[in-house]
Amino acid sequence: MVDITFKSSTLRVATAQAKVVVSSQNTIDAINNKTVPKGDVFAMSKAAGLLGVKKTPELLPDCHPMPIEFTGIEYEIDGLEIIIKVTVKTIYKTGVEVEAMHGASIVALNMYDMLKPIDKGIEIHAIKLLQKKGGKSDFKNKFRNDLTAAVFVCSDSIANGQKEDKAGKAIIEKLKVSSVTIEEYTIIPDEVDLIQASFLKHVAKNTDMVIFTGGTGLSKRDVTPEAILPLIDREIQGVAEAIRKYGQERTPYSMLSRSLCGVREETLVLALPGSTNGAKESMDAVFPGLLHVFGILKGARHD
């Protein structure tokens, strides 16, 4: 199966459709009057559809097992057509469109099985996805594509050439995926004055984002939060909370990170862990959703 461990759980909704076309009004009347020999067609087909949704990953090899938190099945009769709509909801890391289509297919097949003794001309049509919601596709094209960023790696050992930077490069890759232009990428030692000067330089240049990686731990040289906090106008605590929650689900040590997020004027600043995984997971935790802040800061809110 595809690796989804890096994704965050969000509300996922999908609605799928199938159509059952019968050959005569007598069949429709038998369904409505509940005189079909095999029983109540709508009730039994709904039960089959519920089972179909739940059993999707047992039949389709690449589908992830997931908690199905709602399944709704509706019918509409239009002449000789029975229109089936199946809506599935979950809060999970991947979508439920296949589950919804599988459920609609099973409803239609169960109807076919129940009706075939009284109607030899039944057809199943138009199994398709009507709509889906949730995940990164919901955010596509909703954010500005002219954003700029500066990335600073705070590390004595990397600045001295003793280690290679990987965290800063991981951050840059994530920014590029979000169509953010990189204005500067610099490695600096863990010095308060250098961190502050780097940040204020880009505030003056109206750079949209300044991201620091490193210096958020608990050693004496970890001073990035202390350097940034006095300079920001407002702290955005929920961002740091989201980063730590995401990380804590993957390693028990994320709670020890002192990640920080805030704004000064119209520049967003992030202080992220210095490890490669810590930096990458922090970016995965809050991007692209964090880009919504720029619509608010610029007074052009995106809903």
Rosetta silent file (secondary structure, phi, psi, omega in degrees, C-alpha in Angstrom):
SEQUENCE: MVDITFKSSTLRVATAQAKVVVSSQNTIDAINNKTVPKGDVFAMSKAAGLLGVKKTPELLPDCHPMPIEFTGIEYEIDGLEIIIKVTVKTIYKTGVEVEAMHGASIVALNMYDMLKPIDKGIEIHAIKLLQKKGGKSDFKNKFRNDLTAAVFVCSDSIANGQKEDKAGKAIIEKLKVSSVTIEEYTIIPDEVDLIQASFLKHVAKNTDMVIFTGGTGLSKRDVTPEAILPLIDREIQGVAEAIRKYGQERTPYSMLSRSLCGVREETLVLALPGSTNGAKESMDAVFPGLLHVFGILKGARHD
SCORE:     score description
SCORE:     0.000 S_00000001
   1 L     0.000  156.129  178.390    0.000    0.000    0.000 S_00000001
   2 L   -65.782  141.456 -179.570    0.999    3.614   -0.516 S_00000001
   3 L   -74.820  118.498  178.106    2.772    5.167    2.470 S_00000001
   4 L  -119.448   14.687 -176.284    0.439    7.647    4.215 S_00000001
   5 L   -64.634  -23.603 -178.542    2.252    7.843    7.558 S_00000001
   6 L   -82.657  -10.618 -176.047    3.373   11.424    6.838 S_00000001
   7 L   -81.978  156.618  174.078   -0.187   12.672    6.307 S_00000001
   8 L   -98.824  147.593  176.505   -2.389   14.336    8.905 S_00000001
   9 L   -73.939  130.566  175.237   -5.910   13.141    9.633 S_00000001
  10 E  -136.128  168.048  176.052   -8.591   15.482    8.306 S_00000001
  11 E   -67.255  125.157 -179.855  -12.315   15.230    7.674 S_00000001
  12 E  -119.087  130.110 -179.418  -12.810   13.193    4.502 S_00000001
  13 E  -135.297  137.530  174.656  -16.167   13.036    2.697 S_00000001
  14 E  -143.386  141.719  175.404  -17.102   11.372   -0.583 S_00000001
  15 E  -124.370  128.301 -179.922  -20.400   10.880   -2.390 S_00000001
  16 E  -123.238  161.304 -175.997  -20.785    8.309   -5.169 S_00000001
  17 E  -130.681  148.911  166.351  -23.642    7.360   -7.456 S_00000001
  18 E  -142.690  154.693  177.944  -24.965    4.292   -9.234 S_00000001
  19 E  -125.486  134.408  172.126  -28.124    3.851  -11.306 S_00000001
  20 E  -110.532  122.009 -178.485  -30.301    0.796  -11.635 S_00000001
  21 E  -109.113  120.092  178.546  -32.541    0.883  -14.714 S_00000001
  22 L   -97.600  170.801 -172.994  -35.532   -1.472  -14.758 S_00000001
  23 L   -99.782  -10.105 -178.538  -37.609   -2.412  -17.799 S_00000001
  24 L  -152.596  157.685  176.729  -41.146   -1.699  -16.611 S_00000001
  25 H   -64.763  -26.642  178.728  -43.223    0.340  -14.200 S_00000001
  26 H   -58.793  -36.327  178.739  -44.423   -2.931  -12.681 S_00000001
  27 H   -66.804  -43.020  178.032  -40.945   -3.420  -11.196 S_00000001
  28 H   -61.754  -42.527  179.392  -40.977    0.060   -9.661 S_00000001
  29 H   -62.722  -39.720 -179.595  -44.434   -0.608   -8.220 S_00000001
  30 H   -65.427  -37.202  177.476  -43.255   -3.901   -6.720 S_00000001
  31 H   -65.155  -49.868 -177.729  -40.345   -2.141   -5.034 S_00000001
  32 H   -64.332  -35.871 -177.779  -42.537    0.626   -3.619 S_00000001
  33 H   -88.380   -0.945  178.978  -45.241   -1.790   -2.486 S_00000001
  34 L    56.874   43.864  179.068  -42.646   -4.192   -1.016 S_00000001
  35 L  -110.538   10.226  176.059  -44.027   -7.145   -2.973 S_00000001
  36 L   -66.475  130.378 -174.400  -40.721   -8.303   -4.472 S_00000001
  37 L   -54.053  -33.900 -176.871  -40.418  -12.031   -3.581 S_00000001
  38 L   -82.582   -2.754  175.608  -36.923  -11.657   -2.081 S_00000001
  39 L   119.531 -167.090 -177.879  -38.037   -8.919    0.328 S_00000001
  40 L   -71.387  107.005 -172.850  -37.741   -5.168    0.889 S_00000001
  41 H   -63.582  -46.715 -176.834  -35.369   -4.098   -1.899 S_00000001
  42 H   -66.076  -45.037 -177.106  -34.405   -0.707   -0.485 S_00000001
  43 H   -66.507  -45.362 -177.534  -33.838   -1.927    3.088 S_00000001
  44 H   -70.503  -35.997  179.292  -31.856   -5.030    2.128 S_00000001
  45 H   -69.771  -33.948  175.442  -29.794   -3.181   -0.477 S_00000001
  46 H   -63.096  -43.872  178.597  -28.950   -0.501    2.074 S_00000001
  47 H   -61.361  -41.606  177.886  -27.695   -3.192    4.459 S_00000001
  48 H   -63.053  -39.895  179.480  -25.613   -4.689    1.648 S_00000001
  49 H   -64.165  -39.469  177.569  -24.195   -1.248    0.840 S_00000001
  50 H   -61.578  -42.725  177.359  -23.172   -0.666    4.443 S_00000001
  51 H   -65.698  -39.054  179.855  -21.295   -3.952    4.434 S_00000001
  52 H   -60.999  -42.529  178.336  -19.743   -3.107    1.080 S_00000001
  53 H   -61.222  -47.490 -176.929  -18.334    0.164    2.382 S_00000001
  54 H   -65.009  -32.753 -173.899  -16.843   -1.524    5.448 S_00000001
  55 L   -94.527    7.134 -178.264  -15.315   -4.389    3.469 S_00000001
  56 H   -52.462  -49.309 -177.992  -13.694   -2.294    0.725 S_00000001
  57 H   -69.219  -14.088  176.746  -10.098   -2.836    1.941 S_00000001
  58 H   -78.144  -19.872 -175.328  -10.709   -6.589    2.159 S_00000001
  59 H  -109.872  -27.493 -179.541  -11.423   -6.736   -1.578 S_00000001
  60 L  -109.424  111.585 -166.639   -9.243   -3.976   -3.072 S_00000001
  61 L   -59.147  -32.088 -173.611   -5.596   -4.676   -2.211 S_00000001
  62 L   -94.537    2.605  178.866   -4.292   -1.095   -2.161 S_00000001
  63 L   -83.205  134.351 -179.535   -7.095    0.397   -0.039 S_00000001
  64 L   -80.808  135.478  169.517   -6.147    1.221    3.544 S_00000001
  65 L   -62.186  138.622 -177.949   -8.332   -0.079    6.377 S_00000001
  66 L  -152.177  160.224  175.798   -9.837    2.921    8.105 S_00000001
  67 L   -75.072  120.615  175.063  -12.549    3.882   10.589 S_00000001
  68 L   -91.868  115.111 -171.458  -15.792    4.565    8.716 S_00000001
  69 L  -101.692   -9.700  173.629  -17.615    7.087   10.867 S_00000001
  70 E  -162.772  136.309  168.274  -20.698    7.670    8.702 S_00000001
  71 E  -135.212  123.710  177.266  -22.379    6.042    5.731 S_00000001
  72 E  -117.401  132.576 -179.685  -25.566    7.470    4.262 S_00000001
  73 E  -123.398  123.905 -177.935  -27.497    5.725    1.469 S_00000001
  74 E  -124.626  150.883  177.977  -30.268    7.524   -0.404 S_00000001
  75 E  -123.939  146.079  172.839  -32.588    6.493   -3.251 S_00000001
  76 E  -139.761  130.239  178.730  -34.395    8.535   -5.859 S_00000001
  77 E  -101.612  125.170  179.280  -36.771    7.110   -8.444 S_00000001
  78 E  -129.555   95.255 -175.310  -36.897    8.909  -11.800 S_00000001
  79 L    65.409 -117.780  179.255  -39.153    7.073  -14.208 S_00000001
  80 L   -99.820   10.027  178.327  -37.575    3.654  -14.620 S_00000001
  81 E  -101.867  135.727  170.243  -34.293    4.739  -13.070 S_00000001
  82 E  -109.226  113.822 -177.877  -33.363    4.209   -9.424 S_00000001
  83 E   -94.628  122.606 -177.955  -30.603    6.651   -8.526 S_00000001
  84 E  -106.084  130.275  174.287  -28.417    5.507   -5.621 S_00000001
  85 E  -125.369  127.802 -179.194  -26.267    7.960   -3.688 S_00000001
  86 E  -120.475  123.408  177.626  -23.785    6.805   -1.060 S_00000001
  87 E  -114.495  129.951 -178.938  -21.999    9.293    1.195 S_00000001
  88 E  -123.558  138.467  178.491  -19.092    8.181    3.390 S_00000001
  89 E  -130.506  145.506  171.459  -17.301   10.224    6.068 S_00000001
  90 E  -156.426  164.104  167.634  -14.238    9.658    8.192 S_00000001
  91 E  -113.206  103.829 -172.870  -11.488   11.572    9.938 S_00000001
  92 E  -157.741 -175.741 -173.352   -8.380    9.932    8.591 S_00000001
  93 L   -88.971  -13.627 -178.343   -5.240   10.353    6.494 S_00000001
  94 L  -138.569  162.713 -170.399   -6.670    9.252    3.152 S_00000001
  95 L   -79.178  171.492 -174.968   -9.914    9.692    1.255 S_00000001
  96 L  -120.255   22.412 -178.302  -13.054    7.559    1.095 S_00000001
  97 H   -66.485  -36.701  178.886  -14.054    7.929   -2.557 S_00000001
  98 H   -68.123  -38.653  177.356  -13.354    4.264   -3.359 S_00000001
  99 H   -61.127  -41.468 -179.945  -15.381    3.188   -0.323 S_00000001
 100 H   -66.462  -42.133  179.445  -18.306    5.327   -1.507 S_00000001
 101 H   -68.538  -37.686  177.417  -18.142    3.940   -5.064 S_00000001
 102 H   -64.720  -41.968  177.476  -17.819    0.392   -3.796 S_00000001
 103 H   -60.602  -43.419  179.205  -20.834    0.904   -1.542 S_00000001
 104 H   -63.934  -38.547  179.040  -22.907    2.281   -4.448 S_00000001
 105 H   -63.580  -43.022 -178.927  -21.851   -0.681   -6.620 S_00000001
 106 H   -67.654  -39.515  175.061  -22.886   -3.207   -3.976 S_00000001
 107 H   -57.393  -47.260 -178.865  -26.256   -1.504   -3.483 S_00000001
 108 H   -64.393  -42.148  179.441  -26.858   -1.698   -7.238 S_00000001
 109 H   -65.128  -38.397  178.449  -25.754   -5.336   -7.456 S_00000001
 110 H   -66.280  -39.005  175.245  -27.997   -6.324   -4.548 S_00000001
 111 H   -60.274  -46.268  178.444  -30.934   -4.613   -6.248 S_00000001
 112 H   -55.801  -46.477 -177.663  -30.142   -6.517   -9.440 S_00000001
 113 H   -63.445  -38.978 -177.475  -30.035   -9.806   -7.529 S_00000001
 114 H   -76.196  -27.871 -173.975  -33.353   -9.149   -5.779 S_00000001
 115 H   -96.001  -16.753 -173.674  -35.168   -7.920   -8.887 S_00000001
 116 L   -60.440  -28.316  177.462  -33.934  -10.361  -11.536 S_00000001
 117 L   -66.316  -22.391 -177.162  -36.705  -12.929  -10.793 S_00000001
 118 L  -112.206   -5.264 -177.813  -39.352  -10.370  -11.828 S_00000001
 119 L  -150.233  113.436 -177.681  -37.456   -8.313  -14.409 S_00000001
 120 L   -89.639   -0.288 -175.304  -35.014   -9.749  -16.972 S_00000001
 121 L  -111.503   25.002 -177.097  -34.077   -6.364  -18.440 S_00000001
 122 L   -74.364  139.731  175.806  -32.318   -4.697  -15.488 S_00000001
 123 E  -131.269  149.035  174.481  -29.164   -2.703  -16.174 S_00000001
 124 E  -108.284  127.273 -176.021  -26.629   -1.001  -13.902 S_00000001
 125 E  -127.209  162.719  160.609  -25.370    2.376  -15.124 S_00000001
 126 E    50.120   52.622  170.388  -23.232    5.369  -14.175 S_00000001
 127 E   -80.539  115.314 -175.388  -21.193    4.238  -11.202 S_00000001
 128 E  -158.030  161.757  175.086  -19.139    7.349  -10.511 S_00000001
 129 E   -83.995  128.872  178.120  -17.803    9.730   -7.901 S_00000001
 130 E   -90.883  -43.399  178.901  -19.946   12.834   -7.512 S_00000001
 131 E  -161.639  156.086  175.747  -17.820   14.790   -5.068 S_00000001
 132 E  -141.859  155.074 -178.584  -15.034   14.461   -2.519 S_00000001
 133 E  -145.928  143.461  175.450  -13.739   16.661    0.268 S_00000001
 134 L   114.874  154.576  179.547  -10.699   16.624    2.499 S_00000001
 135 L    80.605 -175.561 -172.122   -6.934   16.421    2.229 S_00000001
 136 H   -66.776  -21.878  179.791   -4.543   18.603    0.261 S_00000001
 137 H   -64.234  -24.713  177.527   -6.753   18.700   -2.831 S_00000001
 138 H   -67.793  -23.625 -175.773   -9.101   20.986   -0.908 S_00000001
 139 H   -97.400   -4.150 -175.413   -6.330   23.573   -0.645 S_00000001
 140 L   -59.012  129.917  177.459   -5.209   23.486   -4.253 S_00000001
 141 L    64.182   16.500  178.457   -4.997   26.976   -5.765 S_00000001
 142 L   -95.566   -7.279 -175.813   -6.388   28.589   -2.610 S_00000001
 143 L  -115.445  156.714  177.179   -3.137   30.226   -1.559 S_00000001
 144 L   -59.988  143.840  179.377   -1.035   32.991   -3.005 S_00000001
 145 L  -108.203   17.090  179.775    1.632   31.787   -5.416 S_00000001
 146 L  -116.944   21.726 -176.397    3.947   34.785   -4.956 S_00000001
 147 L   -75.585  150.226 -179.797    5.131   34.032   -1.415 S_00000001
 148 E  -124.269  155.584 -178.885    8.795   34.334   -0.438 S_00000001
 149 E  -148.370  151.881  170.060   10.846   32.703    2.302 S_00000001
 150 E  -120.956  137.910 -178.206   14.273   32.751    3.917 S_00000001
 151 E  -120.113  125.755  178.955   15.665   29.617    5.569 S_00000001
 152 E  -120.872  129.721  176.633   18.344   29.747    8.273 S_00000001
 153 E   -98.626  116.223 -178.781   20.069   26.717    9.727 S_00000001
 154 E   -98.343  103.499 -177.607   21.136   27.408   13.332 S_00000001
 155 L  -162.242  122.397  175.765   23.952   25.017   14.177 S_00000001
 156 H   -62.706  -45.492 -175.007   27.467   25.486   15.513 S_00000001
 157 H   -67.859  -38.712  179.009   28.655   22.171   14.076 S_00000001
 158 H   -72.621  -38.923  178.021   27.225   22.754   10.600 S_00000001
 159 H   -62.546  -31.200  179.222   28.488   26.347   10.542 S_00000001
 160 L   -85.147   -0.006  179.050   31.968   25.004   11.409 S_00000001
 161 L    80.384   12.813 -178.491   31.812   22.490    8.576 S_00000001
 162 L   -83.169  -22.079 -179.554   31.710   19.478   10.893 S_00000001
 163 L  -137.918  159.894  176.838   28.313   18.275    9.653 S_00000001
 164 L   -96.947  139.740  177.038   26.229   18.568    6.506 S_00000001
 165 L   -78.116  127.917  172.376   22.889   20.355    6.565 S_00000001
 166 L  -121.874  -29.305 -177.728   19.929   18.193    5.642 S_00000001
 167 H   -65.044  -47.721  179.902   17.149   19.818    7.690 S_00000001
 168 H   -60.657  -39.281  179.480   17.312   23.159    5.883 S_00000001
 169 H   -67.594  -35.219  177.217   17.260   21.425    2.514 S_00000001
 170 H   -65.428  -38.855  177.387   14.220   19.380    3.547 S_00000001
 171 H   -63.658  -43.669 -179.486   12.418   22.596    4.492 S_00000001
 172 H   -62.340  -40.801  178.445   13.286   24.168    1.151 S_00000001
 173 H   -60.740  -41.421  179.319   11.922   21.158   -0.749 S_00000001
 174 H   -67.012  -38.898  177.844    8.614   21.448    1.094 S_00000001
 175 H   -63.680  -39.939  179.545    8.440   25.182    0.389 S_00000001
 176 H   -63.996  -37.371  176.614    9.036   24.570   -3.306 S_00000001
 177 H   -61.312  -32.460  178.464    6.138   22.104   -3.381 S_00000001
 178 L   -89.737   13.803  176.683    3.983   24.936   -2.003 S_00000001
 179 L    61.538   34.742  177.202    5.294   27.277   -4.762 S_00000001
 180 L   -96.255  131.923  179.681    7.215   29.473   -2.296 S_00000001
 181 E   -83.367  131.205 -179.378   10.264   31.314   -3.671 S_00000001
 182 E   -89.377  115.612 -179.397   13.463   30.934   -1.610 S_00000001
 183 E   -90.976  -26.641  179.289   15.170   34.296   -1.173 S_00000001
 184 E  -156.772  142.820  174.000   17.962   33.141    1.147 S_00000001
 185 E  -137.754  111.091 -172.613   19.392   29.929    2.548 S_00000001
 186 E  -138.094  144.106  175.717   22.150   30.496    5.122 S_00000001
 187 E  -103.774  127.403 -178.468   23.852   28.505    7.866 S_00000001
 188 E  -131.117  154.750  175.651   24.616   30.434   11.060 S_00000001
 189 L   -74.015  169.197 -178.689   25.969   29.465   14.503 S_00000001
 190 L   -78.696   74.394  179.877   23.735   29.387   17.584 S_00000001
 191 L  -125.574  127.716 -175.409   24.149   33.057   18.463 S_00000001
 192 H   -56.287  -46.057 -175.269   21.231   35.212   19.595 S_00000001
 193 H   -64.781  -37.192  178.293   22.445   38.362   17.832 S_00000001
 194 H   -68.359  -40.662  178.119   22.899   36.561   14.498 S_00000001
 195 H   -62.517  -46.219 -178.772   19.479   34.932   14.724 S_00000001
 196 H   -65.816  -43.417 -179.716   17.814   38.240   15.515 S_00000001
 197 H   -63.436  -38.245  179.650   19.688   40.148   12.814 S_00000001
 198 H   -64.276  -42.188  179.422   18.769   37.505   10.218 S_00000001
 199 H   -66.365  -50.431 -176.032   15.112   37.735   11.138 S_00000001
 200 H   -64.889  -30.899  176.876   14.918   41.537   11.249 S_00000001
 201 H   -59.841  -41.434 -177.270   16.705   41.834    7.915 S_00000001
 202 H   -82.983  -23.530  170.222   13.911   39.916    6.215 S_00000001
 203 H   -63.322  -43.963  179.425   11.176   41.735    8.115 S_00000001
 204 H   -63.800  -31.038  179.943   12.621   44.943    6.644 S_00000001
 205 L   -86.010   -0.189 -177.721   12.619   43.330    3.182 S_00000001
 206 L    61.590   30.828  171.877    8.964   42.239    3.622 S_00000001
 207 L   -63.758  137.180 -174.718    9.883   38.585    3.151 S_00000001
 208 L   -70.049  -40.339 -176.845    6.749   36.556    3.825 S_00000001
 209 E  -134.011  139.447  169.765    8.346   33.753    5.852 S_00000001
 210 E  -124.730  119.869 -175.824   11.532   33.331    7.832 S_00000001
 211 E  -117.846  123.606  175.100   12.150   29.752    8.934 S_00000001
 212 E  -105.501  136.561  173.176   14.856   28.760   11.402 S_00000001
 213 E  -122.040  128.298 -177.513   15.809   25.132   11.913 S_00000001
 214 L   107.340  155.195  177.174   17.838   24.158   14.956 S_00000001
 215 L    79.639   18.960  179.659   18.283   25.526   18.436 S_00000001
 216 L  -105.596    7.850  179.435   14.860   24.486   19.753 S_00000001
 217 L   -86.173 -151.366 -172.613   16.130   21.819   22.151 S_00000001
 218 L  -120.130    9.725  176.391   17.225   22.082   25.776 S_00000001
 219 L   -77.784  166.568 -176.780   21.010   22.391   25.626 S_00000001
 220 L   -64.006  -26.875 -178.998   22.681   25.638   26.692 S_00000001
 221 L   -88.580   -2.548  178.442   23.407   26.552   23.066 S_00000001
 222 L   -84.660   97.290 -170.681   19.777   26.081   21.978 S_00000001
 223 L  -126.612    8.815 -175.288   18.683   29.724   21.938 S_00000001
 224 H   -60.290  -47.805  178.599   16.515   30.152   18.843 S_00000001
 225 H   -61.247  -40.421  179.655   13.172   30.599   20.675 S_00000001
 226 H   -63.548  -33.199  179.404   14.751   33.030   23.155 S_00000001
 227 H   -72.393  -37.587 -172.834   16.155   35.054   20.249 S_00000001
 228 H   -84.612  -40.903 -171.147   12.884   35.229   18.329 S_00000001
 229 H   -53.404  -42.896 -179.410   10.248   35.604   21.031 S_00000001
 230 H   -67.818  -14.301 -173.984   11.117   39.213   22.057 S_00000001
 231 H   -95.964  -13.946 -174.284   10.932   40.329   18.423 S_00000001
 232 L   -90.174  151.049  176.920    7.487   39.083   17.420 S_00000001
 233 L   -77.514  -42.178 -178.890    4.247   41.041   17.692 S_00000001
 234 E  -144.513  139.694  175.396    2.094   37.972   18.288 S_00000001
 235 E   -92.059  140.262  176.103    2.768   34.322   18.915 S_00000001
 236 L  -106.871   87.105 -171.184    0.681   31.706   17.054 S_00000001
 237 H   -66.489  -31.473 -177.946    0.672   28.975   19.659 S_00000001
 238 H   -62.125  -29.739 -179.855   -1.598   26.617   17.744 S_00000001
 239 H   -67.335  -47.899  178.601    1.033   26.106   15.046 S_00000001
 240 H   -63.234  -36.670  177.816    3.653   24.916   17.526 S_00000001
 241 H   -63.441  -41.911  179.543    1.027   22.728   19.206 S_00000001
 242 H   -64.750  -39.574  178.986    0.151   21.126   15.857 S_00000001
 243 H   -62.712  -46.674 -178.235    3.828   20.482   15.130 S_00000001
 244 H   -68.170  -37.525  178.244    4.401   18.808   18.497 S_00000001
 245 H   -63.076  -45.910  179.341    1.223   16.731   18.249 S_00000001
 246 H   -60.582  -45.577 -179.437    2.186   15.493   14.800 S_00000001
 247 H   -67.502  -37.866 -177.707    5.697   14.676   15.967 S_00000001
 248 H   -64.404  -26.922  177.214    4.579   13.023   19.194 S_00000001
 249 L   -72.244  -11.533 -176.566    2.575   10.500   17.177 S_00000001
 250 L  -115.128  -26.159  176.549    5.855    9.446   15.558 S_00000001
 251 L  -151.334  140.553 -176.858    8.413    9.742   18.366 S_00000001
 252 L   -73.284   -1.690 -175.821    8.018   10.144   22.145 S_00000001
 253 L   -98.659   -4.174 -176.968   10.619   12.908   22.234 S_00000001
 254 H   -63.490  -26.191 -179.960    8.771   15.564   20.222 S_00000001
 255 H   -64.558  -15.705 -179.114    7.236   16.969   23.400 S_00000001
 256 H   -86.594   -8.736 -179.686   10.720   18.204   24.336 S_00000001
 257 L   -76.346  144.339  178.836   10.950   20.498   21.309 S_00000001
 258 L  -109.931   45.666  177.779   10.419   24.231   21.839 S_00000001
 259 L   -55.313  149.901 -172.674    9.166   24.987   18.331 S_00000001
 260 E  -142.427  145.984  174.317    7.801   28.500   17.944 S_00000001
 261 E  -142.360  140.889  177.921    5.637   30.408   15.486 S_00000001
 262 E  -166.688 -178.119  178.029    4.702   34.070   15.367 S_00000001
 263 E  -132.141  143.578  167.746    4.386   37.204   13.243 S_00000001
 264 E  -126.023  121.224 -172.277    6.151   40.520   13.175 S_00000001
 265 L    53.913 -116.137 -179.830    4.336   43.035   11.009 S_00000001
 266 L  -113.411   20.814  179.089    3.459   40.899    7.952 S_00000001
 267 E  -107.673  128.676  176.830    6.314   38.406    8.239 S_00000001
 268 E   -89.942  137.568  177.149    5.734   34.932    9.629 S_00000001
 269 E  -124.654  138.211  177.441    8.551   33.310   11.586 S_00000001
 270 E  -126.234  135.118  170.529    8.962   29.625   12.423 S_00000001
 271 E  -114.299  114.126 -173.615   11.535   28.011   14.702 S_00000001
 272 E  -115.887  161.826  177.834   11.707   24.290   13.919 S_00000001
 273 L   -58.779  158.034 -177.259   13.778   21.362   15.217 S_00000001
 274 L   -91.508  -13.733  177.404   17.249   20.876   13.781 S_00000001
 275 L   -72.830  152.828 -178.329   17.057   17.160   13.031 S_00000001
 276 H   -61.618  -48.729  179.705   16.204   16.223    9.461 S_00000001
 277 H   -64.434  -40.746  179.618   13.138   14.206   10.449 S_00000001
 278 H   -61.095  -43.198  179.411   12.052   16.856   12.948 S_00000001
 279 H   -67.275  -46.212 -178.818   12.231   19.612   10.342 S_00000001
 280 H   -63.341  -45.278 -179.064   10.542   17.554    7.634 S_00000001
 281 H   -67.101  -33.689  177.042    7.752   16.334    9.911 S_00000001
 282 H   -63.448  -41.715  177.725    7.181   19.853   11.222 S_00000001
 283 H   -66.698  -42.400  177.893    6.682   21.091    7.676 S_00000001
 284 H   -60.631  -33.420 -175.625    4.386   18.165    6.872 S_00000001
 285 H   -67.991  -33.063 -169.398    2.347   18.978    9.976 S_00000001
 286 H  -122.528   -6.368  177.579    1.445   22.555    9.054 S_00000001
 287 L  -106.293  143.019    4.893    1.858   22.992    5.282 S_00000001
 288 L   -87.643   -2.337 -174.367    0.061   23.988    3.151 S_00000001
 289 H   -53.993  -34.288 -178.602   -2.586   25.011    5.715 S_00000001
 290 H   -61.683  -24.498 -178.846   -0.263   27.520    7.375 S_00000001
 291 H   -65.296  -15.378  176.528   -0.222   29.563    4.155 S_00000001
 292 H   -59.243  -25.774 -177.154   -3.763   30.670    4.988 S_00000001
 293 H   -61.001  -28.432 -175.572   -2.210   33.173    7.393 S_00000001
 294 H   -75.218  -26.077  171.987   -1.065   35.375    4.510 S_00000001
 295 H   -67.220  -34.521  179.180   -4.607   35.965    3.325 S_00000001
 296 H   -73.649  -46.522 -178.332   -5.394   37.183    6.837 S_00000001
 297 H   -62.944  -34.111 -178.933   -2.276   39.334    7.214 S_00000001
 298 L   -89.720    1.219  177.419   -2.858   40.976    3.842 S_00000001
 299 L    75.791   18.881  178.824   -6.545   41.547    4.551 S_00000001
 300 L  -126.393   69.388 -172.388   -7.649   39.204    1.760 S_00000001
 301 L   -63.509  136.616  176.889   -8.959   36.224    3.664 S_00000001
 302 L  -103.370  124.497  178.445   -9.481   32.989    1.752 S_00000001
 303 L  -100.622    0.000    0.000  -12.424   30.874    2.925 S_00000001
